[in-house]
Amino acid sequence: MLHSRGDYFTNCYDVSLFLQNFVARNEFIDRKCIIGFGHSQGAEFVVKLACYEPALFKAVISGSGYYRPTAWEVMNVLPIRFYWKIAKYDKGIYEQGYKTGRTLARFCKSSVNVELDSREHCWVELDDKGADTTFLAWFKSAIDSE
């Protein structure tokens, strides 16, 4: 687990190398089933990292994220499943991130975009309901998928 906040882990190249080396040295980690998770700045970074090195993740979970990938980056992450949750009252975050959630849900395989009308800075919770599925059902399908 990486803690991405401020200046700790913001360089995709270094973090990508770190994760690849960590996974290579630990035979008990299923390299095909790594799921990135982040909240706020961590969500921004994990999506940025997935765009930088798409082969790292099978799925990405973003709570109150605001990274805005380019069209090229979206094309690179098409096989990744995204669970994107954002709240309309989260001023500054919503304006930056709502288009990303909609884009990823539209183009990336089995991705979900949840936009809350209420609440402010939100995180992904186990009993979340979005689109036609719950978060836990989405998570299980992401893990079980090929």
N, C-alpha and C positions, 0 to 999 in steps of 0.2 A: 504494500500500500504506500503510495506516494502522497505527501501532503503538498499540494500546490497552492501556494499563497505568496503574493508579492514577488520577491526576488528569489525565492527558494528554488523552484523548478519551473522555469519559464523558457528554457532553451530546448526546443523539440529534438534537436540533434543529440544532445547529451542524454536526455531522458530516454529517448528511443534506444540509444546504445546501451544504457544502463538496464533497461527492461529486457532487451534481447540477450544480453550477457547473463542476467539473472535467470531468465528462463532456460537458457542453454546449460546452465550449471545445476539446474534442479530438475532431475528426470521425472519427478512426480507431478510436475505442472503440465497440464494438457495445453500445448502450444496453440491448438486450434480453438480453444474455448476461453480466451482471456476477454474479460468485459471491463471496459473503462467506466468509472463513475466519478462524477464531480458535482459540486454545488457552487454556484456563484463564480468566483474566479477559478475554482477548480473545474467547474463545468466548461468554462471558456477554454481552459487549457487542455482538457481531455479531448474536446472536439477538435481543437487546433492540432493536437498530437495525432489524432486519427486521420486528419487530412494530410499531415506531414508523412505519416508512415501507416497507410491503410492496412497493411498486413499484420499489424500488431493486435488489432481487436476484432472480435467476432461481433460485439455489440458495444454500444456506448449509451450511458444513462446520464442525462443532463438535467439538473434542477436549477432554475434561474440562470441559465447560461446566456451568453450574449455574443459568442463568436459568429462572425459572418463570413462563411467560406465563399471563395470565388466559384464561378461556374466550373472551372477546371477541377477544383478540389471536390466539388459535389460529384463530378464524374468519377473521380478516384475512389470515393467512399460508397458507391452504389451497393456493393455487396454487404456493407455493414448495416446492422439493424440499430436504429436509434429510438430511444424513449426520451422525448423532449417535453419538459414541463415548465411552464412560465405563467406568471400572473399579470393581468392587465393593470393592476394597481401598483406594480413594481416599477415605478417611474425611473426612467433611465435605462433599466435593464430590458423592459418590454419593448421599447422603441428600437433597441438594437437587435434583439433576438427573436422577435416573433416571426419574421420572414424566414429565418433559418429553420425553425421548427416546421413550418408549413412546407418549405422546399424539401427538407429531408423526408418528411412523411409522404410526400408525393412521389419522390423518385427512388428512395432507398428501400430495399426489400423489407417488408414487414415492419416498417417504422411507424411510430405513434407520436402525434403532437397533441399535447394537452394544454389548452389555454384557459386559465381560471378567470372568472369574472370578479371574484372576490379574493381576498388575501393579498399580501404583499410579497416580500421575498420568500419564495417557497422552495421546498425540497421534495424529492420523490419519496413517497411513503409506500409501505407494503400494500395497503388497502386502497391505493389510488385507482380510480376508474377513469379511463379515457378511451375515446373512440368506441370500438366495439368490444373492448377487453379490459381486464384489470391489469395492474402492473405485474402481479405475480404470475398470471397466465401468460403475459407477454414475455416475462423473464424465463419461464419454463420453456416456452416455444423457442426462444433465442438460444437457450442452452442445448435443447434437443435437436435443433436444426442442423442440417449438413452444410 
